[in-house]
């Protein structure tokens, strides 16, 4: 499991598959290899999939008492892809990762071949209220010990015992005040985009997803029936079919968008030049295909 030094963090990540690069961002309290476990067999057949742990999650160590802001996550993503030499790539984000992906797409629209966001809204409510209710460590410890144990399993190894109890309130506090993307910023996202949600998502009412898709010029919408927040987990077959269809339909555009980037910038740096990569990881990473290879 490689680690790279980027934006002042040692970012732990998983990498699987082969082909054009894709970056996949997990939701709050989770890690990518678990949020997207049902998608990795599909994705890894078509892409070189990178799954970074967000700061304060999994192996990317960060003490949430020092703060937690979503715009920092966008800076982290930018540092991560720059360090790995990913000039253009496919980007997928769920929930917290979906907000990171949207903000990165608005900041750097030309770098994305495609964008897929799941379970996210650019409106404050009901997301802030639901996050505040669900991310109460004292309530979790008192009423849901299994969930508390799961959070410890995911994060204690990288963050230290009990770190999740500081992380969750910090995330909830940021959701309540973070700047929201407006129509002009969303309209600047010109990559082919898939907006996905469940029709029973407590964080994202379906009409919010509809409104989001309407504001992104090249977006299409997928609403999973009889499904809550974790569309990839709860409806993996439907979600995988929707993603496969999206990538088939946008392949030519994605390839053209990659070709529009300076060809000299489409190759990876030597793995040995990437900070934090050990010799074993360097040998593996040197087998990567350039971003300009057919997707």
KEDO-409561 format. One line per field, with one value per residue: residue number from 0; residue in one letter; x, y, z of N, C-alpha, C in turn. Coordinates in steps of 0.05 Angstrom, whole numbers. Example, Ala and Ser with C-alpha at 12.3 -4.5 7.8 and 13.67 -1.06 7.14 Angstrom:
resi <- [0_1]
resn <- [A_S]
nx <- [264_257]
ny <- [-114_-45]
nz <- [156_142]
cax <- [246_273]
cay <- [-90_-21]
caz <- [156_143]
cx <- [264_258]
cy <- [-66_1]
cz <- [156_157]
***
This chain:
resi <- [0_1_2_3_4_5_6_7_8_9_10_11_12_13_14_15_16_17_18_19_20_21_22_23_24_25_26_27_28_29_30_31_32_33_34_35_36_37_38_39_40_41_42_43_44_45_46_47_48_49_50_51_52_53_54_55_56_57_58_59_60_61_62_63_64_65_66_67_68_69_70_71_72_73_74_75_76_77_78_79_80_81_82_83_84_85_86_87_88_89_90_91_92_93_94_95_96_97_98_99_100_101_102_103_104_105_106_107_108_109_110_111_112_113_114_115_116_117_118_119_120_121_122_123_124_125_126_127_128_129_130_131_132_133_134_135_136_137_138_139_140_141_142_143_144_145_146_147_148_149_150_151_152_153_154_155_156_157_158_159_160_161_162_163_164_165_166_167_168_169_170_171_172_173_174_175_176_177_178_179_180_181_182_183_184_185_186_187_188_189_190_191_192_193_194_195_196_197_198_199_200_201_202_203_204_205_206_207_208_209_210_211_212_213_214_215_216_217_218_219_220_221_222_223_224_225_226_227_228_229_230_231_232_233_234_235_236_237_238_239_240_241_242_243_244_245_246_247_248_249_250_251_252_253_254_255_256_257_258_259_260_261_262_263_264_265_266_267_268_269_270_271_272_273_274_275_276_277_278_279_280_281_282_283_284_285_286_287_288_289_290_291_292_293_294]
resn <- [X_X_X_X_X_X_X_X_X_X_X_X_X_X_X_X_X_X_X_X_X_X_X_X_X_X_X_X_X_X_X_X_X_X_X_X_X_X_X_X_X_X_X_X_X_X_X_X_X_X_X_X_X_X_X_X_X_X_X_X_X_X_X_X_X_X_X_X_X_X_X_X_X_X_X_X_X_X_X_X_X_X_X_X_X_X_X_X_X_X_X_X_X_X_X_X_X_X_X_X_X_X_X_X_X_X_X_X_X_X_X_X_X_X_X_X_X_X_X_X_X_X_X_X_X_X_X_X_X_X_X_X_X_X_X_X_X_X_X_X_X_X_X_X_X_X_X_X_X_X_X_X_X_X_X_X_X_X_X_X_X_X_X_X_X_X_X_X_X_X_X_X_X_X_X_X_X_X_X_X_X_X_X_X_X_X_X_X_X_X_X_X_X_X_X_X_X_X_X_X_X_X_X_X_X_X_X_X_X_X_X_X_X_X_X_X_X_X_X_X_X_X_X_X_X_X_X_X_X_X_X_X_X_X_X_X_X_X_X_X_X_X_X_X_X_X_X_X_X_X_X_X_X_X_X_X_X_X_X_X_X_X_X_X_X_X_X_X_X_X_X_X_X_X_X_X_X_X_X_X_X_X_X_X_X_X_X_X_X_X_X_X_X_X_X]
nx <- [17_20_49_47_80_46_20_35_22_27_0_-38_-55_-92_-78_-101_-110_-104_-89_-119_-116_-155_-185_-211_-255_-271_-327_-344_-318_-303_-265_-234_-228_-267_-316_-322_-318_-350_-345_-292_-274_-297_-280_-224_-213_-214_-187_-130_-135_-137_-142_-144_-136_-173_-152_-144_-170_-167_-104_-81_-54_-79_-94_-156_-166_-136_-166_-213_-228_-266_-244_-191_-188_-194_-146_-112_-124_-108_-53_-41_-52_-18_32_35_37_-9_-38_-86_-147_-198_-249_-281_-328_-355_-406_-376_-328_-352_-365_-313_-295_-330_-314_-260_-267_-293_-252_-210_-227_-208_-174_-201_-223_-272_-327_-356_-405_-432_-486_-488_-501_-506_-531_-544_-578_-617_-568_-530_-559_-569_-518_-499_-532_-519_-464_-447_-405_-411_-464_-460_-425_-456_-503_-494_-452_-428_-420_-385_-341_-330_-313_-267_-237_-228_-197_-162_-112_-83_-91_-89_-115_-183_-185_-225_-266_-255_-253_-305_-341_-312_-318_-373_-379_-354_-386_-430_-415_-385_-366_-410_-417_-437_-485_-454_-403_-413_-431_-384_-361_-342_-333_-356_-407_-433_-486_-507_-554_-592_-662_-682_-647_-625_-591_-590_-640_-678_-693_-654_-610_-627_-629_-575_-553_-576_-549_-498_-465_-456_-480_-510_-563_-572_-616_-623_-672_-711_-671_-620_-568_-517_-507_-472_-461_-511_-541_-507_-505_-541_-516_-465_-477_-498_-452_-417_-445_-443_-387_-377_-408_-382_-330_-302_-304_-276_-226_-212_-210_-166_-126_-124_-94_-27_16_67_60_32_55_77_118_183_176_212_222_180_160_164_155_171_221_197_144_158_177_130_96_122_102_58_10_15_-24_-45_-55_-103_-169]
ny <- [-24_39_102_172_235_293_358_370_324_254_214_158_106_61_24_-4_-46_-30_16_77_132_134_167_155_174_168_168_207_184_135_90_84_32_4_32_27_-27_-63_-43_-44_-92_-84_-32_-38_-67_-32_15_46_48_94_101_143_154_201_259_247_199_128_111_161_204_251_299_315_354_396_420_414_418_423_448_440_386_388_414_374_332_356_361_307_283_314_300_247_253_256_284_287_255_207_221_202_209_199_224_258_254_264_319_339_324_353_406_405_396_443_478_460_446_427_386_339_278_251_258_232_236_217_215_269_338_407_440_465_442_381_361_381_377_322_301_324_298_243_240_239_225_208_190_148_113_100_77_47_4_-31_-1_37_3_-11_38_45_2_17_63_68_43_76_127_127_105_121_166_175_196_249_264_260_300_345_341_347_400_429_419_448_501_507_538_540_512_552_567_588_567_512_510_516_467_425_373_308_284_244_244_215_185_157_143_149_175_204_247_272_294_271_312_349_325_324_379_391_361_388_437_427_427_381_337_276_239_191_156_113_64_54_61_82_124_102_85_54_11_-9_-18_-47_-75_-47_3_-7_-21_27_60_33_40_96_105_79_110_158_152_168_224_230_211_249_295_284_284_337_361_383_342_330_333_288_243_199_217_189_135_132_184_203_228_191_140_72_22_-25_-8_29_-2_-27_17_38_9_33_58_114_173_189_144_102_104]
nz <- [0_-23_-1_-7_-3_2_-2_50_78_93_50_49_4_-39_-98_-157_-215_-286_-339_-364_-317_-257_-203_-140_-91_-23_25_84_146_126_82_18_-5_20_14_-41_-53_-82_-132_-149_-176_-227_-242_-242_-286_-328_-314_-282_-218_-166_-97_-51_20_56_94_163_160_156_134_127_164_209_258_280_317_302_264_208_143_83_38_47_35_-20_-34_-17_-53_-101_-91_-86_-138_-169_-148_-163_-217_-249_-299_-328_-313_-294_-248_-188_-136_-72_-29_22_-8_-57_-53_-50_-101_-135_-121_-137_-191_-207_-198_-229_-285_-336_-326_-318_-345_-341_-294_-236_-187_-125_-81_-61_-47_-64_-30_36_74_74_92_130_179_182_184_232_268_261_270_324_373_427_428_391_417_461_440_394_393_356_310_331_341_288_267_297_279_226_231_276_269_235_255_310_375_386_354_317_347_353_301_276_300_281_226_221_241_201_156_169_160_113_51_-4_-69_-124_-179_-222_-214_-217_-270_-296_-297_-344_-359_-381_-339_-286_-242_-185_-141_-85_-83_-32_-1_58_63_14_-20_-76_-112_-104_-127_-180_-190_-185_-228_-270_-270_-285_-345_-379_-355_-333_-301_-249_-212_-160_-146_-87_-48_-3_23_10_-48_-80_-48_-30_-77_-115_-165_-200_-197_-217_-269_-288_-284_-319_-368_-371_-377_-425_-460_-458_-474_-521_-517_-469_-483_-521_-490_-457_-496_-508_-471_-460_-494_-474_-420_-407_-389_-337_-280_-264_-220_-178_-166_-137_-76_-16_-36_-34_-53_-72_-84_-123_-166_-181_-194_-238_-280_-298_-346_-392_-384_-432_-462_-497_-470]
cax <- [0_38_44_61_80_33_6_43_11_33_-26_-39_-74_-91_-78_-107_-118_-86_-103_-120_-118_-180_-182_-237_-255_-291_-343_-335_-315_-297_-241_-243_-229_-292_-339_-324_-310_-365_-339_-264_-269_-305_-263_-196_-210_-213_-172_-112_-152_-124_-161_-130_-150_-174_-138_-158_-183_-149_-75_-72_-55_-86_-109_-178_-166_-123_-185_-220_-243_-268_-226_-165_-189_-189_-118_-99_-128_-91_-25_-38_-50_6_55_35_39_-34_-46_-114_-156_-226_-253_-305_-329_-380_-412_-354_-312_-366_-361_-285_-293_-343_-298_-237_-276_-298_-226_-192_-244_-194_-158_-218_-234_-300_-332_-380_-409_-453_-496_-479_-517_-492_-548_-535_-597_-615_-543_-518_-574_-566_-490_-497_-546_-506_-436_-444_-390_-422_-488_-451_-414_-477_-526_-486_-424_-418_-411_-361_-320_-323_-297_-241_-223_-220_-180_-143_-86_-69_-95_-87_-140_-202_-183_-251_-284_-248_-257_-333_-351_-299_-331_-400_-377_-347_-409_-449_-406_-368_-377_-424_-414_-460_-490_-432_-381_-422_-433_-357_-352_-349_-328_-380_-411_-455_-496_-522_-564_-614_-687_-689_-623_-632_-573_-593_-666_-675_-696_-628_-593_-638_-620_-546_-548_-584_-531_-472_-474_-455_-487_-533_-573_-580_-629_-628_-697_-713_-643_-611_-545_-494_-517_-453_-462_-538_-550_-483_-510_-551_-496_-443_-488_-500_-425_-407_-458_-433_-360_-379_-419_-365_-303_-290_-300_-255_-200_-206_-203_-139_-108_-123_-73_0_26_91_51_15_70_83_146_194_166_233_222_157_167_150_152_193_232_177_123_169_178_102_85_134_88_34_8_12_-52_-53_-62_-132_-184]
cay <- [0_62_127_194_260_314_379_368_299_228_204_130_100_36_26_-29_-46_-20_32_106_135_142_173_148_187_156_185_213_162_109_89_78_4_-7_45_19_-55_-77_-32_-48_-112_-72_-9_-46_-78_-10_38_45_61_104_105_156_159_229_266_238_174_106_114_189_214_279_302_333_377_418_430_397_434_410_460_427_361_394_418_348_318_369_353_278_278_327_284_222_260_251_309_284_230_204_226_191_216_193_239_277_253_277_348_345_321_376_430_403_399_472_492_450_430_415_362_315_264_249_262_219_243_201_222_296_361_433_455_461_424_370_348_389_367_293_296_330_277_217_241_246_202_198_174_124_96_91_63_31_-5_-44_20_47_-17_-9_62_39_-16_31_87_67_35_98_152_124_98_142_190_180_212_277_270_262_327_365_340_359_429_441_417_470_528_507_552_522_519_565_559_596_548_487_512_515_439_417_344_290_280_228_251_191_185_139_159_152_185_225_270_285_289_267_336_363_313_334_407_391_352_409_460_419_426_355_318_259_233_164_154_85_61_40_61_105_141_87_72_34_-12_-20_-26_-49_-84_-24_25_-15_-20_56_70_21_54_123_105_72_132_182_144_184_251_229_209_275_314_277_292_366_369_382_314_328_331_265_220_198_220_164_129_137_213_209_227_172_114_54_9_-44_7_42_-21_-31_41_42_-6_48_69_142_182_192_118_100_97]
caz <- [0_-25_13_-20_12_-15_13_78_90_82_41_43_-17_-53_-127_-170_-243_-306_-359_-358_-288_-244_-174_-128_-64_-5_41_112_165_112_65_-9_-11_31_1_-69_-55_-103_-158_-157_-197_-252_-248_-246_-313_-347_-304_-260_-198_-142_-76_-28_45_63_119_187_155_148_137_123_192_214_283_275_335_287_244_186_124_57_19_51_20_-48_-36_-14_-78_-120_-85_-91_-167_-179_-140_-179_-245_-263_-310_-333_-301_-287_-219_-176_-108_-57_-5_27_-32_-79_-51_-58_-130_-147_-118_-154_-219_-212_-196_-251_-303_-359_-318_-315_-368_-333_-266_-225_-159_-114_-55_-52_-55_-59_-11_64_87_101_96_156_201_184_192_260_284_259_277_352_384_452_422_378_438_479_427_371_397_332_293_344_335_260_264_309_261_202_234_298_260_222_269_339_388_393_337_304_364_348_273_269_305_264_200_224_244_176_138_176_153_89_28_-23_-98_-137_-207_-240_-210_-228_-299_-307_-299_-371_-365_-378_-310_-276_-215_-175_-113_-79_-80_-4_12_77_60_-13_-33_-105_-127_-102_-147_-205_-193_-189_-255_-289_-270_-297_-373_-393_-335_-334_-274_-243_-186_-153_-133_-61_-40_14_16_-1_-72_-90_-30_-28_-103_-131_-193_-215_-199_-235_-296_-295_-289_-344_-390_-372_-388_-453_-476_-457_-479_-542_-506_-449_-497_-534_-469_-449_-517_-509_-452_-472_-494_-457_-392_-404_-380_-308_-272_-255_-193_-158_-160_-121_-48_1_-49_-28_-77_-82_-97_-147_-188_-190_-206_-264_-301_-306_-373_-393_-385_-460_-474_-501_-446]
cx <- [18_30_60_59_69_18_11_34_25_7_-23_-60_-71_-90_-81_-113_-96_-102_-102_-126_-146_-173_-210_-236_-278_-307_-332_-337_-306_-270_-250_-246_-254_-316_-344_-315_-324_-359_-310_-260_-276_-285_-235_-192_-206_-194_-150_-124_-136_-145_-147_-148_-150_-160_-156_-172_-162_-120_-64_-75_-60_-102_-131_-180_-152_-141_-191_-238_-243_-250_-198_-165_-184_-159_-102_-101_-110_-62_-21_-35_-26_31_57_37_15_-44_-76_-123_-187_-228_-280_-305_-356_-382_-391_-335_-325_-364_-333_-283_-306_-326_-272_-245_-282_-272_-209_-208_-230_-179_-174_-226_-264_-302_-357_-382_-434_-460_-486_-498_-501_-510_-541_-553_-611_-588_-531_-532_-570_-538_-487_-510_-530_-477_-432_-431_-402_-447_-480_-441_-435_-498_-518_-457_-412_-406_-385_-337_-311_-306_-269_-224_-212_-197_-159_-115_-70_-70_-89_-114_-157_-202_-210_-270_-278_-255_-286_-344_-338_-311_-358_-399_-370_-371_-428_-441_-391_-381_-388_-419_-440_-463_-467_-409_-389_-423_-405_-347_-361_-343_-354_-383_-435_-461_-513_-531_-585_-639_-696_-664_-630_-615_-581_-620_-662_-677_-670_-610_-601_-627_-590_-540_-555_-565_-504_-478_-475_-462_-511_-539_-579_-591_-635_-654_-694_-685_-636_-586_-523_-503_-498_-454_-490_-549_-526_-487_-520_-531_-474_-453_-489_-472_-413_-419_-447_-405_-360_-388_-400_-336_-289_-285_-277_-228_-192_-197_-174_-119_-105_-101_-46_11_51_84_35_30_75_112_157_184_187_234_199_163_151_147_176_200_211_155_133_169_150_92_97_121_63_34_6_-18_-63_-60_-93_-146_-207]
cy <- [25_85_149_218_282_333_377_343_275_214_175_124_71_41_-1_-25_-37_-5_61_110_144_146_170_157_177_177_189_188_136_110_78_49_-9_6_33_-10_-69_-66_-38_-69_-101_-50_-18_-59_-57_12_29_62_69_111_117_158_189_234_258_212_153_112_142_204_244_281_323_356_401_429_409_414_421_422_449_400_365_399_392_332_330_361_324_272_291_310_259_228_255_278_310_257_230_207_217_199_210_211_260_278_265_307_356_344_344_401_428_407_428_487_485_434_416_390_337_304_261_253_246_226_229_211_249_317_386_450_447_440_406_358_355_377_337_287_302_309_251_217_251_223_191_182_148_104_84_73_44_22_-19_-23_33_29_-15_16_59_22_-1_51_85_61_58_123_151_119_123_166_196_197_241_284_276_290_349_365_354_389_442_441_440_497_529_523_532_531_531_557_566_576_521_487_510_486_429_388_329_281_262_236_228_195_163_155_162_161_208_250_286_277_288_293_353_351_322_362_408_383_373_432_453_413_399_332_301_249_203_164_125_82_46_38_86_117_126_71_49_8_-25_-30_-30_-57_-61_-2_18_-13_9_67_59_35_82_123_97_95_156_176_162_212_251_227_235_296_309_287_322_377_366_354_310_325_305_240_222_205_192_160_136_167_221_207_206_144_96_39_-10_-29_21_23_-26_-7_47_27_9_57_99_150_184_167_116_91_78]
cz <- [0_-7_-2_-2_-6_3_43_93_78_75_34_22_-26_-83_-139_-199_-261_-327_-352_-328_-279_-214_-162_-99_-47_10_69_129_152_99_39_-15_1_18_-27_-73_-78_-130_-167_-177_-225_-260_-256_-273_-334_-339_-285_-238_-173_-121_-51_-4_51_90_143_184_148_154_134_149_193_239_278_294_323_265_222_167_97_37_22_36_-9_-53_-34_-40_-99_-116_-92_-121_-179_-173_-156_-209_-261_-274_-317_-322_-298_-256_-210_-147_-96_-32_0_3_-56_-78_-58_-88_-144_-145_-135_-183_-226_-213_-221_-272_-325_-351_-317_-342_-364_-303_-259_-195_-149_-86_-44_-63_-49_-41_17_77_66_108_123_180_205_193_222_277_284_269_306_366_409_447_409_399_455_466_405_374_373_313_305_339_306_254_275_290_237_207_256_289_249_239_299_352_393_375_324_321_363_319_266_275_288_237_201_226_218_156_144_166_126_67_8_-51_-108_-166_-226_-238_-221_-258_-311_-309_-326_-378_-365_-349_-306_-247_-207_-147_-110_-75_-51_12_32_74_35_-24_-63_-120_-125_-123_-175_-210_-199_-218_-276_-291_-281_-327_-385_-373_-342_-306_-272_-214_-181_-138_-106_-49_-24_4_1_-26_-82_-73_-30_-55_-122_-160_-210_-219_-218_-264_-306_-300_-314_-369_-393_-385_-417_-470_-477_-465_-499_-532_-486_-462_-509_-513_-459_-470_-519_-490_-466_-471_-477_-428_-387_-395_-350_-303_-265_-226_-172_-150_-143_-92_-33_-11_-43_-54_-89_-97_-123_-170_-199_-205_-233_-286_-310_-335_-372_-394_-414_-474_-477_-476_-452]
***
